[in-house]
Amino acid sequence: MPIGDRGLAALLALAGEEEAGESGLEDVSSPAFCLRRGDEVVAAAGYRSWPQSVAHLSVLVSPHGRGRRLARAVASAAVAHALGAGLLPQWRARPGPSQRVAVALGFHELGAQLSVRLGDVPLDQGR
């Protein structure tokens, strides 16, 4: 499903700016793997291709669909697609529920990520 799909846009809006941003779903380069209830997208996952053949996963479930293993279902489809494309799936799981889904799918913690912004320098300066 294309990321510009109205159902996906509705899911992102329903989740809110913070959760939608955390999911990274708007930035996927893969197909979006979705579960629908009628016309409503209740869960979606995909990945963005990163250097070194990495597939960085993105998953989002509607607030009223959480706790029903929907994230596991859509993430599993995205992981299978990435593996089929010869990519190494990666999941940056910060929130507890995201970590639980990652572990259920067989992911293992290998490190930590740290982001630092220095001073008031605009992000596009110095490129």
MIDOKOL-28414 format. One record per atom (N, C-alpha, C): chain; residue number from 1; atom name; x, y, z. Coordinates in pm, 1 decimal, always signed. Layout:
N
(site "A"; NUM; "CA"; (X; Y; Z))
...
***
This chain:
127
(site "A"; 1; "N"; (+85.1; -117.2; +0.0))
(site "A"; 1; "CA"; (+0.0; +0.0; +0.0))
(site "A"; 1; "C"; (+89.4; +123.2; +0.0))
(site "A"; 2; "N"; (+62.3; +219.7; -86.3))
(site "A"; 2; "CA"; (+144.5; +341.5; -88.0))
(site "A"; 2; "C"; (+128.1; +422.0; +40.4))
(site "A"; 3; "N"; (+236.7; +483.9; +84.4))
(site "A"; 3; "CA"; (+233.2; +559.5; +210.0))
(site "A"; 3; "C"; (+138.7; +678.3; +200.2))
(site "A"; 4; "N"; (+107.3; +727.0; +80.7))
(site "A"; 4; "CA"; (+15.2; +838.1; +64.0))
(site "A"; 4; "C"; (-131.1; +798.3; +72.2))
(site "A"; 5; "N"; (-159.8; +673.3; +98.4))
(site "A"; 5; "CA"; (-296.8; +623.1; +109.4))
(site "A"; 5; "C"; (-374.5; +700.2; +216.5))
(site "A"; 6; "N"; (-501.9; +729.4; +188.2))
(site "A"; 6; "CA"; (-584.1; +804.8; +284.3))
(site "A"; 6; "C"; (-599.5; +732.0; +417.2))
(site "A"; 7; "N"; (-607.6; +599.6; +412.9))
(site "A"; 7; "CA"; (-619.3; +522.8; +536.5))
(site "A"; 7; "C"; (-496.7; +537.8; +624.2))
(site "A"; 8; "N"; (-380.4; +539.5; +562.2))
(site "A"; 8; "CA"; (-257.3; +560.0; +638.3))
(site "A"; 8; "C"; (-251.0; +701.1; +694.1))
(site "A"; 9; "N"; (-292.3; +797.2; +613.7))
(site "A"; 9; "CA"; (-293.9; +936.4; +660.6))
(site "A"; 9; "C"; (-387.0; +950.2; +781.3))
(site "A"; 10; "N"; (-499.3; +882.2; +777.5))
(site "A"; 10; "CA"; (-593.0; +887.4; +890.6))
(site "A"; 10; "C"; (-532.3; +822.8; +1014.0))
(site "A"; 11; "N"; (-460.8; +710.5; +996.3))
(site "A"; 11; "CA"; (-395.0; +644.8; +1110.0))
(site "A"; 11; "C"; (-291.4; +737.2; +1172.6))
(site "A"; 12; "N"; (-210.7; +802.1; +1089.6))
(site "A"; 12; "CA"; (-109.2; +894.8; +1140.3))
(site "A"; 12; "C"; (-173.1; +1010.7; +1216.1))
(site "A"; 13; "N"; (-281.8; +1063.8; +1163.0))
(site "A"; 13; "CA"; (-351.1; +1174.8; +1230.0))
(site "A"; 13; "C"; (-411.8; +1129.9; +1362.7))
(site "A"; 14; "N"; (-471.5; +1011.4; +1364.2))
(site "A"; 14; "CA"; (-533.5; +959.2; +1486.0))
(site "A"; 14; "C"; (-430.0; +935.9; +1595.9))
(site "A"; 15; "N"; (-312.6; +889.5; +1556.6))
(site "A"; 15; "CA"; (-207.0; +861.6; +1654.8))
(site "A"; 15; "C"; (-151.6; +989.1; +1716.0))
(site "A"; 16; "N"; (-158.8; +1099.1; +1644.2))
(site "A"; 16; "CA"; (-104.8; +1224.9; +1693.9))
(site "A"; 16; "C"; (+37.8; +1246.0; +1646.3))
(site "A"; 17; "N"; (+78.6; +1370.7; +1647.3))
(site "A"; 17; "CA"; (+208.2; +1409.3; +1592.5))
(site "A"; 17; "C"; (+325.7; +1338.7; +1660.1))
(site "A"; 18; "N"; (+323.1; +1330.1; +1792.5))
(site "A"; 18; "CA"; (+435.5; +1270.4; +1865.1))
(site "A"; 18; "C"; (+450.4; +1121.4; +1833.6))
(site "A"; 19; "N"; (+340.8; +1046.1; +1842.5))
(site "A"; 19; "CA"; (+348.0; +902.0; +1816.8))
(site "A"; 19; "C"; (+374.2; +872.8; +1669.8))
(site "A"; 20; "N"; (+313.2; +949.5; +1581.5))
(site "A"; 20; "CA"; (+337.1; +930.3; +1437.8))
(site "A"; 20; "C"; (+484.4; +956.5; +1406.3))
(site "A"; 21; "N"; (+540.1; +1061.4; +1465.9))
(site "A"; 21; "CA"; (+682.2; +1091.3; +1445.6))
(site "A"; 21; "C"; (+772.4; +983.1; +1501.3))
(site "A"; 22; "N"; (+739.8; +934.8; +1618.9))
(site "A"; 22; "CA"; (+818.0; +826.8; +1680.8))
(site "A"; 22; "C"; (+815.4; +701.5; +1594.2))
(site "A"; 23; "N"; (+701.6; +675.5; +1530.8))
(site "A"; 23; "CA"; (+689.9; +553.9; +1448.9))
(site "A"; 23; "C"; (+779.2; +559.3; +1325.3))
(site "A"; 24; "N"; (+798.4; +677.4; +1267.9))
(site "A"; 24; "CA"; (+876.4; +689.4; +1145.4))
(site "A"; 24; "C"; (+803.8; +640.7; +1021.8))
(site "A"; 25; "N"; (+676.2; +611.9; +1033.9))
(site "A"; 25; "CA"; (+601.0; +552.2; +924.1))
(site "A"; 25; "C"; (+593.8; +641.2; +800.4))
(site "A"; 26; "N"; (+596.1; +771.2; +818.9))
(site "A"; 26; "CA"; (+589.6; +862.2; +703.9))
(site "A"; 26; "C"; (+715.1; +855.1; +616.1))
(site "A"; 27; "N"; (+822.5; +799.5; +668.3))
(site "A"; 27; "CA"; (+950.4; +798.4; +596.6))
(site "A"; 27; "C"; (+986.4; +664.5; +534.8))
(site "A"; 28; "N"; (+895.3; +566.0; +536.8))
(site "A"; 28; "CA"; (+932.0; +435.0; +483.5))
(site "A"; 28; "C"; (+952.5; +440.1; +332.8))
(site "A"; 29; "N"; (+1046.1; +359.3; +286.4))
(site "A"; 29; "CA"; (+1070.1; +346.7; +142.0))
(site "A"; 29; "C"; (+1017.3; +214.1; +88.9))
(site "A"; 30; "N"; (+978.9; +125.8; +177.9))
(site "A"; 30; "CA"; (+920.6; -3.3; +140.2))
(site "A"; 30; "C"; (+770.2; +13.2; +119.8))
(site "A"; 31; "N"; (+704.5; -92.7; +72.9))
(site "A"; 31; "CA"; (+558.2; -90.1; +78.5))
(site "A"; 31; "C"; (+514.0; -80.9; +225.3))
(site "A"; 32; "N"; (+396.9; -26.6; +248.5))
(site "A"; 32; "CA"; (+339.0; -25.0; +383.6))
(site "A"; 32; "C"; (+251.1; -148.1; +397.1))
(site "A"; 33; "N"; (+273.2; -223.9; +502.3))
(site "A"; 33; "CA"; (+195.8; -344.6; +530.6))
(site "A"; 33; "C"; (+90.8; -307.8; +633.2))
(site "A"; 34; "N"; (-37.3; -322.8; +597.5))
(site "A"; 34; "CA"; (-147.0; -268.6; +677.9))
(site "A"; 34; "C"; (-250.0; -373.8; +714.2))
(site "A"; 35; "N"; (-312.1; -351.8; +827.3))
(site "A"; 35; "CA"; (-432.0; -424.8; +866.8))
(site "A"; 35; "C"; (-545.5; -324.1; +870.0))
(site "A"; 36; "N"; (-658.5; -365.0; +814.6))
(site "A"; 36; "CA"; (-775.6; -276.6; +809.4))
(site "A"; 36; "C"; (-892.0; -338.1; +884.8))
(site "A"; 37; "N"; (-972.7; -251.6; +939.9))
(site "A"; 37; "CA"; (-1103.6; -288.5; +993.0))
(site "A"; 37; "C"; (-1200.9; -208.1; +909.8))
(site "A"; 38; "N"; (-1263.8; -274.2; +812.8))
(site "A"; 38; "CA"; (-1345.6; -201.8; +716.5))
(site "A"; 38; "C"; (-1255.7; -113.6; +632.9))
(site "A"; 39; "N"; (-1286.4; +14.9; +625.6))
(site "A"; 39; "CA"; (-1205.1; +110.2; +550.1))
(site "A"; 39; "C"; (-1092.9; +171.5; +633.3))
(site "A"; 40; "N"; (-1091.9; +142.4; +763.0))
(site "A"; 40; "CA"; (-995.4; +204.7; +853.9))
(site "A"; 40; "C"; (-867.8; +122.5; +865.1))
(site "A"; 41; "N"; (-752.0; +187.5; +846.4))
(site "A"; 41; "CA"; (-622.9; +122.8; +872.5))
(site "A"; 41; "C"; (-600.6; +128.0; +1023.0))
(site "A"; 42; "N"; (-588.4; +10.9; +1085.6))
(site "A"; 42; "CA"; (-570.6; +5.6; +1231.0))
(site "A"; 42; "C"; (-426.5; -23.7; +1271.3))
(site "A"; 43; "N"; (-344.3; -69.8; +1176.5))
(site "A"; 43; "CA"; (-202.9; -94.7; +1204.6))
(site "A"; 43; "C"; (-126.8; -93.1; +1072.8))
(site "A"; 44; "N"; (-3.5; -44.5; +1078.9))
(site "A"; 44; "CA"; (+79.4; -39.0; +958.5))
(site "A"; 44; "C"; (+225.8; -49.5; +996.8))
(site "A"; 45; "N"; (+304.0; -105.1; +905.7))
(site "A"; 45; "CA"; (+448.5; -115.9; +925.2))
(site "A"; 45; "C"; (+516.7; -111.2; +789.4))
(site "A"; 46; "N"; (+641.5; -74.0; +792.0))
(site "A"; 46; "CA"; (+725.0; -71.7; +672.9))
(site "A"; 46; "C"; (+867.2; -46.6; +718.8))
(site "A"; 47; "N"; (+953.5; -16.8; +625.0))
(site "A"; 47; "CA"; (+1091.3; +13.4; +662.7))
(site "A"; 47; "C"; (+1151.1; +112.7; +565.2))
(site "A"; 48; "N"; (+1252.9; +177.5; +612.4))
(site "A"; 48; "CA"; (+1331.2; +269.1; +529.7))
(site "A"; 48; "C"; (+1466.4; +203.4; +506.3))
(site "A"; 49; "N"; (+1508.7; +199.9; +381.2))
(site "A"; 49; "CA"; (+1639.9; +142.4; +348.8))
(site "A"; 49; "C"; (+1749.1; +237.0; +395.9))
(site "A"; 50; "N"; (+1840.5; +184.3; +475.0))
(site "A"; 50; "CA"; (+1954.6; +258.3; +525.7))
(site "A"; 50; "C"; (+2081.8; +202.6; +462.1))
(site "A"; 51; "N"; (+2194.1; +274.1; +475.5))
(site "A"; 51; "CA"; (+2321.2; +222.3; +421.8))
(site "A"; 51; "C"; (+2356.4; +85.9; +482.4))
(site "A"; 52; "N"; (+2443.2; +16.4; +414.5))
(site "A"; 52; "CA"; (+2492.5; -114.6; +457.3))
(site "A"; 52; "C"; (+2381.9; -220.8; +457.9))
(site "A"; 53; "N"; (+2282.5; -205.5; +370.5))
(site "A"; 53; "CA"; (+2175.0; -304.0; +354.0))
(site "A"; 53; "C"; (+2090.5; -323.0; +479.7))
(site "A"; 54; "N"; (+2065.9; -214.1; +550.8))
(site "A"; 54; "CA"; (+1982.5; -216.9; +671.5))
(site "A"; 54; "C"; (+1841.5; -171.4; +636.5))
(site "A"; 55; "N"; (+1743.5; -239.2; +694.4))
(site "A"; 55; "CA"; (+1602.9; -200.6; +682.5))
(site "A"; 55; "C"; (+1557.4; -150.6; +819.1))
(site "A"; 56; "N"; (+1540.7; -20.5; +833.1))
(site "A"; 56; "CA"; (+1502.0; +41.1; +960.3))
(site "A"; 56; "C"; (+1349.9; +37.9; +971.0))
(site "A"; 57; "N"; (+1297.3; -41.1; +1064.0))
(site "A"; 57; "CA"; (+1153.5; -65.7; +1075.2))
(site "A"; 57; "C"; (+1076.0; +50.2; +1136.4))
(site "A"; 58; "N"; (+952.0; +62.6; +1090.7))
(site "A"; 58; "CA"; (+857.0; +161.2; +1141.5))
(site "A"; 58; "C"; (+723.4; +90.4; +1161.5))
(site "A"; 59; "N"; (+662.5; +110.2; +1277.9))
(site "A"; 59; "CA"; (+536.7; +42.4; +1311.1))
(site "A"; 59; "C"; (+446.1; +140.3; +1383.9))
(site "A"; 60; "N"; (+316.3; +135.0; +1351.2))
(site "A"; 60; "CA"; (+218.5; +219.6; +1420.7))
(site "A"; 60; "C"; (+85.5; +145.6; +1428.1))
(site "A"; 61; "N"; (+24.3; +148.7; +1545.6))
(site "A"; 61; "CA"; (-107.4; +88.9; +1568.9))
(site "A"; 61; "C"; (-198.7; +197.7; +1622.5))
(site "A"; 62; "N"; (-324.0; +198.3; +1576.2))
(site "A"; 62; "CA"; (-419.8; +298.2; +1624.2))
(site "A"; 62; "C"; (-439.5; +282.3; +1774.4))
(site "A"; 63; "N"; (-467.8; +390.6; +1844.2))
(site "A"; 63; "CA"; (-484.6; +382.6; +1989.7))
(site "A"; 63; "C"; (-587.3; +277.7; +2033.5))
(site "A"; 64; "N"; (-697.2; +262.5; +1959.9))
(site "A"; 64; "CA"; (-799.5; +165.4; +1999.9))
(site "A"; 64; "C"; (-768.3; +22.7; +1954.1))
(site "A"; 65; "N"; (-657.1; +3.0; +1881.9))
(site "A"; 65; "CA"; (-619.7; -130.7; +1836.8))
(site "A"; 65; "C"; (-502.7; -190.3; +1912.1))
(site "A"; 66; "N"; (-453.0; -120.4; +2010.8))
(site "A"; 66; "CA"; (-334.5; -166.9; +2083.4))
(site "A"; 66; "C"; (-367.5; -281.6; +2178.2))
(site "A"; 67; "N"; (-267.1; -364.4; +2204.5))
(site "A"; 67; "CA"; (-285.2; -477.3; +2295.0))
(site "A"; 67; "C"; (-351.5; -596.4; +2228.0))
(site "A"; 68; "N"; (-359.0; -596.8; +2096.0))
(site "A"; 68; "CA"; (-426.2; -705.5; +2022.8))
(site "A"; 68; "C"; (-331.6; -776.6; +1925.9))
(site "A"; 69; "N"; (-203.0; -756.4; +1943.2))
(site "A"; 69; "CA"; (-98.4; -819.2; +1861.0))
(site "A"; 69; "C"; (-100.6; -773.6; +1715.4))
(site "A"; 70; "N"; (-158.6; -657.0; +1689.6))
(site "A"; 70; "CA"; (-162.1; -603.8; +1553.4))
(site "A"; 70; "C"; (-23.9; -557.6; +1510.2))
(site "A"; 71; "N"; (+51.5; -497.4; +1601.1))
(site "A"; 71; "CA"; (+187.7; -453.0; +1568.6))
(site "A"; 71; "C"; (+273.2; -572.7; +1529.5))
(site "A"; 72; "N"; (+256.3; -681.0; +1600.3))
(site "A"; 72; "CA"; (+333.1; -801.6; +1570.1))
(site "A"; 72; "C"; (+302.1; -851.0; +1428.6))
(site "A"; 73; "N"; (+176.6; -846.8; +1389.3))
(site "A"; 73; "CA"; (+136.1; -896.1; +1257.2))
(site "A"; 73; "C"; (+193.4; -810.3; +1144.5))
(site "A"; 74; "N"; (+178.5; -678.4; +1154.1))
(site "A"; 74; "CA"; (+227.3; -592.6; +1045.3))
(site "A"; 74; "C"; (+380.0; -586.0; +1044.6))
(site "A"; 75; "N"; (+441.1; -583.7; +1161.6))
(site "A"; 75; "CA"; (+588.1; -580.8; +1168.6))
(site "A"; 75; "C"; (+646.7; -709.3; +1111.9))
(site "A"; 76; "N"; (+582.6; -821.8; +1138.3))
(site "A"; 76; "CA"; (+628.6; -949.4; +1085.4))
(site "A"; 76; "C"; (+629.1; -947.6; +932.5))
(site "A"; 77; "N"; (+526.1; -889.1; +872.1))
(site "A"; 77; "CA"; (+520.1; -878.7; +725.8))
(site "A"; 77; "C"; (+632.2; -790.0; +672.5))
(site "A"; 78; "N"; (+658.7; -678.7; +739.8))
(site "A"; 78; "CA"; (+765.7; -588.3; +696.9))
(site "A"; 78; "C"; (+902.5; -655.0; +710.8))
(site "A"; 79; "N"; (+923.5; -727.6; +819.0))
(site "A"; 79; "CA"; (+1050.3; -798.6; +840.6))
(site "A"; 79; "C"; (+1069.9; -904.1; +732.3))
(site "A"; 80; "N"; (+964.5; -980.4; +702.2))
(site "A"; 80; "CA"; (+974.6; -1083.2; +598.4))
(site "A"; 80; "C"; (+1009.3; -1020.8; +462.9))
(site "A"; 81; "N"; (+949.3; -906.1; +433.4))
(site "A"; 81; "CA"; (+978.1; -837.3; +307.5))
(site "A"; 81; "C"; (+1124.1; -792.1; +304.0))
(site "A"; 82; "N"; (+1172.4; -736.2; +413.7))
(site "A"; 82; "CA"; (+1311.1; -690.1; +420.7))
(site "A"; 82; "C"; (+1408.2; -806.9; +403.1))
(site "A"; 83; "N"; (+1382.7; -916.1; +471.8))
(site "A"; 83; "CA"; (+1469.8; -1032.6; +459.6))
(site "A"; 83; "C"; (+1467.6; -1087.0; +317.0))
(site "A"; 84; "N"; (+1350.0; -1088.2; +255.5))
(site "A"; 84; "CA"; (+1337.8; -1133.0; +117.5))
(site "A"; 84; "C"; (+1414.0; -1045.1; +19.8))
(site "A"; 85; "N"; (+1432.9; -919.3; +57.1))
(site "A"; 85; "CA"; (+1508.6; -825.0; -26.3))
(site "A"; 85; "C"; (+1657.8; -826.7; +7.2))
(site "A"; 86; "N"; (+1698.7; -918.6; +97.4))
(site "A"; 86; "CA"; (+1839.9; -929.0; +133.7))
(site "A"; 86; "C"; (+1886.7; -821.4; +229.6))
(site "A"; 87; "N"; (+1793.2; -760.9; +304.1))
(site "A"; 87; "CA"; (+1826.8; -654.6; +398.7))
(site "A"; 87; "C"; (+1829.9; -707.5; +540.9))
(site "A"; 88; "N"; (+1900.3; -636.2; +627.7))
(site "A"; 88; "CA"; (+1907.1; -670.3; +769.8))
(site "A"; 88; "C"; (+1807.8; -583.2; +845.1))
(site "A"; 89; "N"; (+1698.6; -641.5; +897.1))
(site "A"; 89; "CA"; (+1601.1; -560.9; +971.9))
(site "A"; 89; "C"; (+1661.2; -506.2; +1101.7))
(site "A"; 90; "N"; (+1627.3; -381.7; +1130.3))
(site "A"; 90; "CA"; (+1671.3; -312.8; +1252.0))
(site "A"; 90; "C"; (+1549.4; -245.2; +1312.3))
(site "A"; 91; "N"; (+1536.6; -251.2; +1445.0))
(site "A"; 91; "CA"; (+1422.6; -189.6; +1511.9))
(site "A"; 91; "C"; (+1474.4; -101.9; +1624.9))
(site "A"; 92; "N"; (+1448.4; +27.1; +1617.6))
(site "A"; 92; "CA"; (+1482.3; +118.6; +1726.2))
(site "A"; 92; "C"; (+1359.2; +124.9; +1816.7))
(site "A"; 93; "N"; (+1356.0; +40.7; +1916.1))
(site "A"; 93; "CA"; (+1239.3; +26.3; +2002.4))
(site "A"; 93; "C"; (+1263.5; +99.1; +2134.4))
(site "A"; 94; "N"; (+1209.5; +219.3; +2145.2))
(site "A"; 94; "CA"; (+1226.4; +295.0; +2270.0))
(site "A"; 94; "C"; (+1110.7; +270.6; +2366.9))
(site "A"; 95; "N"; (+985.1; +292.4; +2328.7))
(site "A"; 95; "CA"; (+875.2; +269.2; +2424.1))
(site "A"; 95; "C"; (+864.2; +120.6; +2460.3))
(site "A"; 96; "N"; (+820.9; +94.8; +2582.6))
(site "A"; 96; "CA"; (+807.5; -43.0; +2631.3))
(site "A"; 96; "C"; (+727.1; -134.2; +2539.6))
(site "A"; 97; "N"; (+608.1; -92.1; +2494.0))
(site "A"; 97; "CA"; (+531.5; -181.0; +2405.7))
(site "A"; 97; "C"; (+607.1; -214.3; +2276.3))
(site "A"; 98; "N"; (+680.2; -118.9; +2223.3))
(site "A"; 98; "CA"; (+759.1; -142.2; +2102.8))
(site "A"; 98; "C"; (+870.0; -243.2; +2131.6))
(site "A"; 99; "N"; (+932.8; -231.5; +2245.8))
(site "A"; 99; "CA"; (+1037.6; -325.9; +2284.4))
(site "A"; 99; "C"; (+982.5; -467.3; +2296.7))
(site "A"; 100; "N"; (+862.1; -480.3; +2353.0))
(site "A"; 100; "CA"; (+801.1; -612.9; +2369.1))
(site "A"; 100; "C"; (+770.0; -677.6; +2234.0))
(site "A"; 101; "N"; (+723.0; -598.0; +2139.1))
(site "A"; 101; "CA"; (+695.7; -652.7; +2006.1))
(site "A"; 101; "C"; (+825.6; -694.8; +1939.2))
(site "A"; 102; "N"; (+928.7; -612.3; +1949.7))
(site "A"; 102; "CA"; (+1057.6; -645.6; +1889.7))
(site "A"; 102; "C"; (+1111.1; -777.6; +1945.6))
(site "A"; 103; "N"; (+1104.4; -794.9; +2075.8))
(site "A"; 103; "CA"; (+1151.6; -918.9; +2138.6))
(site "A"; 103; "C"; (+1067.2; -1037.2; +2092.1))
(site "A"; 104; "N"; (+936.0; -1019.0; +2082.5))
(site "A"; 104; "CA"; (+847.5; -1127.3; +2037.9))
(site "A"; 104; "C"; (+880.7; -1172.5; +1896.0))
(site "A"; 105; "N"; (+932.8; -1082.0; +1815.0))
(site "A"; 105; "CA"; (+969.4; -1116.2; +1677.7))
(site "A"; 105; "C"; (+1113.4; -1165.3; +1664.8))
(site "A"; 106; "N"; (+1184.8; -1172.8; +1777.0))
(site "A"; 106; "CA"; (+1319.5; -1229.1; +1774.7))
(site "A"; 106; "C"; (+1433.0; -1129.0; +1769.6))
(site "A"; 107; "N"; (+1402.7; -1000.2; +1782.9))
(site "A"; 107; "CA"; (+1508.9; -899.7; +1784.6))
(site "A"; 107; "C"; (+1582.1; -904.4; +1918.2))
(site "A"; 108; "N"; (+1712.1; -871.9; +1913.5))
(site "A"; 108; "CA"; (+1795.2; -866.2; +2033.6))
(site "A"; 108; "C"; (+1858.7; -728.3; +2041.9))
(site "A"; 109; "N"; (+1866.1; -675.3; +2163.0))
(site "A"; 109; "CA"; (+1928.3; -544.5; +2182.7))
(site "A"; 109; "C"; (+2078.6; -556.6; +2163.6))
(site "A"; 110; "N"; (+2131.5; -469.1; +2076.3))
(site "A"; 110; "CA"; (+2274.6; -473.1; +2048.5))
(site "A"; 110; "C"; (+2346.7; -344.1; +2083.3))
(site "A"; 111; "N"; (+2274.4; -241.4; +2120.4))
(site "A"; 111; "CA"; (+2342.1; -116.1; +2150.3))
(site "A"; 111; "C"; (+2242.9; -8.2; +2185.0))
(site "A"; 112; "N"; (+2290.8; +113.2; +2180.5))
(site "A"; 112; "CA"; (+2208.3; +228.7; +2212.5))
(site "A"; 112; "C"; (+2234.3; +336.7; +2108.5))
(site "A"; 113; "N"; (+2140.6; +428.3; +2097.5))
(site "A"; 113; "CA"; (+2154.1; +539.4; +2003.9))
(site "A"; 113; "C"; (+2152.2; +668.5; +2083.6))
(site "A"; 114; "N"; (+2240.9; +759.5; +2048.2))
(site "A"; 114; "CA"; (+2248.1; +889.1; +2113.9))
(site "A"; 114; "C"; (+2247.0; +997.3; +2007.5))
(site "A"; 115; "N"; (+2157.4; +1092.8; +2022.1))
(site "A"; 115; "CA"; (+2153.4; +1207.3; +1930.8))
(site "A"; 115; "C"; (+2184.1; +1332.4; +2010.8))
(site "A"; 116; "N"; (+2266.9; +1419.3; +1952.8))
(site "A"; 116; "CA"; (+2307.2; +1541.8; +2021.3))
(site "A"; 116; "C"; (+2294.2; +1658.1; +1924.3))
(site "A"; 117; "N"; (+2232.9; +1765.9; +1969.8))
(site "A"; 117; "CA"; (+2228.2; +1889.7; +1891.7))
(site "A"; 117; "C"; (+2317.6; +1990.0; +1962.4))
(site "A"; 118; "N"; (+2413.1; +2043.4; +1889.0))
(site "A"; 118; "CA"; (+2508.4; +2137.4; +1946.5))
(site "A"; 118; "C"; (+2463.2; +2280.6; +1922.5))
(site "A"; 119; "N"; (+2441.4; +2353.0; +2028.0))
(site "A"; 119; "CA"; (+2408.2; +2494.5; +2019.9))
(site "A"; 119; "C"; (+2283.9; +2523.4; +1938.3))
(site "A"; 120; "N"; (+2281.1; +2643.4; +1881.7))
(site "A"; 120; "CA"; (+2166.7; +2689.2; +1804.1))
(site "A"; 120; "C"; (+2195.0; +2687.4; +1654.6))
(site "A"; 121; "N"; (+2284.1; +2602.0; +1610.4))
(site "A"; 121; "CA"; (+2320.1; +2594.3; +1468.9))
(site "A"; 121; "C"; (+2206.5; +2527.6; +1392.6))
(site "A"; 122; "N"; (+2156.1; +2590.5; +1286.4))
(site "A"; 122; "CA"; (+2050.7; +2525.0; +1206.2))
(site "A"; 122; "C"; (+2098.9; +2391.2; +1152.1))
(site "A"; 123; "N"; (+2008.1; +2296.1; +1143.4))
(site "A"; 123; "CA"; (+2043.2; +2160.5; +1102.9))
(site "A"; 123; "C"; (+2102.2; +2154.0; +962.7))
(site "A"; 124; "N"; (+2061.3; +2244.3; +871.9))
(site "A"; 124; "CA"; (+2110.2; +2236.7; +734.2))
(site "A"; 124; "C"; (+2242.2; +2310.5; +713.0))
(site "A"; 125; "N"; (+2294.0; +2375.1; +816.8))
(site "A"; 125; "CA"; (+2419.2; +2450.5; +804.1))
(site "A"; 125; "C"; (+2536.9; +2355.8; +814.4))
(site "A"; 126; "N"; (+2638.0; +2378.2; +734.0))
(site "A"; 126; "CA"; (+2758.2; +2299.1; +741.4))
(site "A"; 126; "C"; (+2756.3; +2175.1; +654.5))
(site "A"; 127; "N"; (+2657.4; +2162.1; +568.4))
(site "A"; 127; "CA"; (+2651.8; +2044.6; +480.8))
(site "A"; 127; "C"; (+2717.7; +2071.3; +350.3))
***
